[in-house]
Amino acid sequence: MKNSGTRIIETERLILRRFRIEDAEAMYKNWASDPEVTKFLTWPTHLDVDMSEDILTDWDSRYDEGDYYNWAIELKEYGEPIGSISVVQQDSRARRAHIGYCLGRAWWRQGIMSEALAAVISYLFSEGYLRIESRHNVKNPHSGDVMKKCGMTYEGTFRGYEWDNSGIGDAAFYSILKEDYKGYKKGGDGQ
């Protein structure tokens, strides 16, 4: 495992980069204060920009850790973060990473999160991970659509698996293995 941590990743429309404390206003305004965005997340809707700043202060302090992967999703034409994508759990012995993400409502259903997730999957495989996985509340099927667009395979649903801001719910699990990804990339599906 390379454990290079959060490095800049650029795609056609996006710059995935480290968060900065100065991103607090954009984070609060663009997604963290919106209860529709946080409905299926495990962290609370931010009540003020100070809450966003406190989170960013914590995240910023962790960027020197080689196995810390947490990106601001910046739309190039907008010039500020509109969401986030990160490794929320990992197992270095199994070389497995679990990805979580969220995006401001104004940018939903435009292929932005699929573009970000595809880039992060590619990066994490280059870091030495062998399995990338994610899950979503079954009441939020659009998140599963993002995973499928990126070549992830549905593995099953765990009933009453987790709590999020909507309550206790079922979670649908998806993954992609490095060997599957090589064939996926070669075929060019979805990217």
N, C-alpha and C positions, 0 to 999 in steps of 0.2 A: 504494500500500500504506500502510495506516495505521500498522502496527507499534506497536500499543498494548501488546503484551506480555501477560503473564499477568494477567488481570483476573478477578474473582470472577464465576462463572457459577452461577446457581441453577436447579435443575430441581425437579420435584415431590418427589423423595426425596433429592436430592443437593445438596451445596455443593462446587463445584470452586473451589479457591483455591490461593494460593501455599503452598508448603511452608514450615514454620518449623523451626528447630533442635530445638525442643521436641517435634517429631513423631517423633524418632528411636526412641523406645520403641515407639510404635504401628506405625511402619514395620517395625521388626524383628519384632515380635510378630505382626502381622496378615498380612504377606506376604513380606518380604524374607528371612526365615530358613527358609522352607518350600521344600525342593527340588522339590516337585511344582509350585509356582508358578513357580519359576525354570527349570524343565526346558527350556523352549523359548525362553529369553531369552539375551542375549549377555553379561550381567553375572553374576558369581558369587553364589551363595547367601551371604547375610551370616552370618558366623560369630559375631558379637557385636554388641551395640548400638553400640559404638564405630564399627564399620564403617558402620552406618546414619548415624550422626552426621557422619562424614567426608563422605559423599555429600551429605547435606543442607547442610553448610557450603559445599560447592562450588556446589550449586544456588542457595542463597540469595545467593551473591556475583554470580550472573548475572542476577538479576531486574531490574536496572536497564537491561539491554540490551532495546531495544524489540522485537527480533525473537526473544526468548526466551519460549517457551510451554511451561510445565511445571506441571501441576496436581496437587494432592493431591485424591483422590476421598474426600469425607467423606459418609458416610451420616448424614443429619440425626438419625435416631433413635439412632444409635450414638455420635455426638459426637466421633469421631476418624477419621483417615484409614484407609481399607481398601484403597487401591490408588493407582495413578498413571496419568496419561495425558499425553502430551507430543508435541511436534513434534520428531522425532529427526533429520530431515533436511529441508532446504528449499532452494529455488532462487527467489530474489526476482525474477530477470529472467523466469523462466518462470511465476512466481506459483504455485508448486507446493509443497505441504507433505506430508511423510510422517509419519504418526502411529504411535506405539507406545504400548502400554498393558499393564498387569498389574493383577490383582485378587486379594485374599486368597481362599483356597480356600473358606472358610466362606460366601462371598457369590457363588460361581459359580452360573450357570444361574437367576438371579433377575431378569434383565433390567437389572441395574445397569450393566454395561459398555456395553450398547447405549444406555442413557439418557445416559451420560457421553459416548460417542462422538458421538451425534447432536447434543448440545449443543456440543461442540467443533467439529464440522463447520460448524454454523451460525455460530458465532463466527468461525472462520477465513474463511469466505466474506464475512462482514461486514468483515473486515480487508482484503479485497481479493484473497485467493487465488482462483485460478480452477480449480485441481485439488487434490483431497485424495486421498491414496493411503495404502495400508497393505499389509502382507503377513503371511503366517503360514507356519510350518512345516506341510507337508501332514499331518504326524502329529498336528497339533493342529487338527482341523477345527472345533471349537467357536469358535475365534477367527474363522474365516471366516464362521460363522453370525452373529456380531456384526456384521461388516461388511455382510453381505447385509441384515440387519434395518434397517440405517441407509441403505439405498438404494445401496450401493456395488456396482459391477459387476465380476464376475470377468473378468480380462484374460488370464490365462494362468499357467502354472507354469514356473518356471525350474529346471531340473534341477541338482542339486549346487551350488546358488546360494550358500548361506551356512552359516556355522558358528554353532551355539548350544550350550547345555549338553548337548544330546543328541547332538551330533556334527555332521557335515556333512550337509545335507539339502536337499530340494527346497522351494522357496518359491512359494506361490500369491499372486498379486498382484491387488489390487482397487483401484478408484478411483471417484470421483464428480466430475463436472464441475459448475461453478456453474450452467450452463444446465440440466443434468439435475436438479439439486437443486431448482431453482425449480418444475419440474413435479412432482417427488416431494413437496415440501411442499404444493403446491396440492392434490394428490390425497390427502394425509394418510396415505399408506401408512406403517405402522410407527411412527407417532409420536402 
